[in-house]
Amino acid sequence: MSHPPLDTRPLRNALGRFATGVAIVTALDPDGQPIGLTVNSFTAVSLDPALVLWCLDNDSHNLAAFRRASHHAINILAAAQLDLSNRFATWPADRFVGLPWRPGIGGAPLLPDCCATFEVANETAHTGGDHTIFIGRIERFSETPNLAPLVFHAGQYRQLA
């Protein structure tokens, strides 16, 4: 049974009514160079085992590198990191030029001053429509509880009151 196609702009607007956090997912490419991008598709899957997921557009030039990476890091942005979010959402740009970071498990870049970071083993990837769903196992994490998160809602950055 086929269904009529949905108008994607109104659908995108309706989906945007769900407020999300903002994260930067990072890894090393096959040449050992850092890669990363801004996402709001991060979510917890399971506590036992500790699994999380995030999604990447199938047209992303980084898709093959993220598929091949043994690990990736999910850096949950703080309210003060709006510029960092925009930096990693812009293409083309060398997003890591002049940016301090330290290597996590598998070399995945950990960014400073985030609300939380998750160092994740790349477990599985599934194609879901026009995106790939990455499911990873958390191997290590940290948090800074006193930082407010950066929030995205209805196409705009927001902050918690």
C-alpha positions as CSV (number, residue, x, y, z in Angstrom):
1,M,0.0,0.0,0.0
2,S,1.5,3.4,-1.0
3,H,0.9,6.6,0.8
4,P,0.7,10.0,-0.8
5,P,3.9,12.0,-0.3
6,L,3.9,14.6,2.5
7,D,4.7,18.2,1.9
8,T,8.2,18.4,3.6
9,R,8.2,22.1,4.6
10,P,5.1,21.8,6.8
11,L,6.3,18.5,8.1
12,R,9.7,20.0,9.0
13,N,7.9,22.8,10.8
14,A,5.7,20.4,12.8
15,L,8.7,18.3,13.7
16,G,10.5,21.5,14.8
17,R,7.8,21.9,17.5
18,F,9.7,19.3,19.5
19,A,12.5,21.1,21.4
20,T,15.8,19.3,21.3
21,G,19.3,19.7,22.6
22,V,22.2,20.5,20.3
23,A,25.3,18.3,20.0
24,I,28.4,18.1,17.9
25,V,29.3,14.5,16.9
26,T,33.0,14.0,16.2
27,A,35.3,11.2,15.0
28,L,38.5,10.7,13.1
29,D,38.4,10.0,9.4
30,P,40.4,7.2,7.8
31,D,43.4,9.6,7.4
32,G,43.3,10.4,11.1
33,Q,41.9,13.9,10.6
34,P,39.1,15.2,12.9
35,I,35.6,15.5,11.5
36,G,32.4,16.7,13.1
37,L,29.0,18.2,12.6
38,T,26.1,19.7,14.5
39,V,23.1,17.5,15.1
40,N,19.9,17.6,17.1
41,S,19.0,14.0,16.4
42,F,20.7,12.6,19.5
43,T,18.8,10.4,21.9
44,A,19.2,7.7,24.5
45,V,18.2,4.2,23.5
46,S,19.0,1.9,26.4
47,L,20.6,2.0,29.9
48,D,21.6,-1.6,29.9
49,P,23.5,-1.8,27.7
50,A,24.2,1.9,27.5
51,L,23.2,2.8,24.0
52,V,22.6,6.1,22.2
53,L,21.8,7.1,18.7
54,W,22.1,9.9,16.3
55,C,21.2,10.4,12.6
56,L,23.2,11.6,9.6
57,D,21.9,12.7,6.2
58,N,22.8,10.0,3.5
59,D,24.1,12.8,1.3
60,S,26.7,13.9,3.9
61,H,30.3,13.9,2.6
62,N,31.2,12.5,6.1
63,L,28.9,9.5,6.0
64,A,31.6,6.9,4.9
65,A,34.1,8.2,7.5
66,F,31.5,8.0,10.3
67,R,30.6,4.5,9.2
68,R,34.3,3.4,9.3
69,A,35.2,5.1,12.6
70,S,35.6,2.8,15.5
71,H,34.4,5.5,17.9
72,H,32.7,8.8,17.9
73,A,32.1,11.5,20.5
74,I,28.9,13.2,21.2
75,N,29.5,16.7,22.7
76,I,26.3,18.2,24.2
77,L,26.5,21.9,23.8
78,A,26.1,24.5,26.5
79,A,24.0,27.6,26.0
80,A,27.2,29.7,25.6
81,Q,28.3,27.5,22.6
82,L,25.9,28.8,20.0
83,D,28.8,30.0,17.8
84,L,30.4,26.6,18.0
85,S,27.1,25.0,16.9
86,N,27.0,27.3,13.9
87,R,30.6,26.6,13.1
88,F,30.0,22.9,12.8
89,A,26.7,23.4,10.9
90,T,28.4,25.4,8.1
91,W,29.9,23.8,5.0
92,P,32.5,24.1,3.6
93,A,34.8,25.0,6.5
94,D,37.7,23.4,8.3
95,R,35.7,23.3,11.6
96,F,38.7,22.4,13.8
97,V,41.1,25.2,12.8
98,G,42.2,27.0,16.0
99,L,39.8,25.0,18.1
100,P,41.1,23.3,21.2
101,W,40.1,19.7,21.7
102,R,41.5,16.5,23.2
103,P,41.3,13.0,21.8
104,G,38.9,10.6,23.4
105,I,38.6,6.9,23.0
106,G,39.5,6.0,19.4
107,G,40.8,9.5,18.9
108,A,37.3,11.1,18.7
109,P,37.6,14.8,19.5
110,L,36.2,15.9,22.8
111,L,35.3,19.6,22.9
112,P,35.8,21.8,26.0
113,D,33.1,23.5,28.0
114,C,30.2,21.1,27.0
115,C,27.3,20.1,29.2
116,A,28.2,16.5,28.7
117,T,30.4,14.3,26.5
118,F,29.8,10.7,25.5
119,E,32.6,8.5,24.1
120,V,30.8,5.9,22.0
121,A,31.9,2.7,20.2
122,N,30.3,2.6,16.8
123,E,28.1,-0.5,17.1
124,T,25.6,-0.4,14.2
125,A,24.3,1.8,11.4
126,H,20.9,1.4,9.7
127,T,19.5,3.2,6.7
128,G,16.3,4.9,7.6
129,G,14.8,6.8,4.7
130,D,17.2,9.7,3.7
131,H,19.3,9.3,6.8
132,T,21.6,6.8,8.5
133,I,20.9,5.9,12.1
134,F,24.1,5.3,14.1
135,I,23.7,3.3,17.3
136,G,26.7,3.4,19.7
137,R,27.6,1.9,23.0
138,I,28.8,4.4,25.6
139,E,32.2,3.5,26.9
140,R,32.9,6.7,28.9
141,F,31.0,9.9,29.7
142,S,31.4,13.1,31.7
143,E,29.1,16.0,32.6
144,T,29.2,19.5,33.9
145,P,25.9,19.8,35.8
146,N,26.0,23.6,36.4
147,L,26.0,24.4,32.6
148,A,22.6,25.1,30.9
149,P,22.2,23.4,27.6
150,L,21.8,24.9,24.2
151,V,18.2,24.2,22.9
152,F,16.8,24.2,19.4
153,H,13.0,24.8,18.9
154,A,10.9,25.9,15.9
155,G,14.0,26.6,13.8
156,Q,15.7,28.8,16.4
157,Y,18.3,28.4,19.2
158,R,16.7,28.8,22.6
159,Q,17.9,28.9,26.2
160,L,16.1,27.5,29.2
161,A,14.5,30.1,31.4
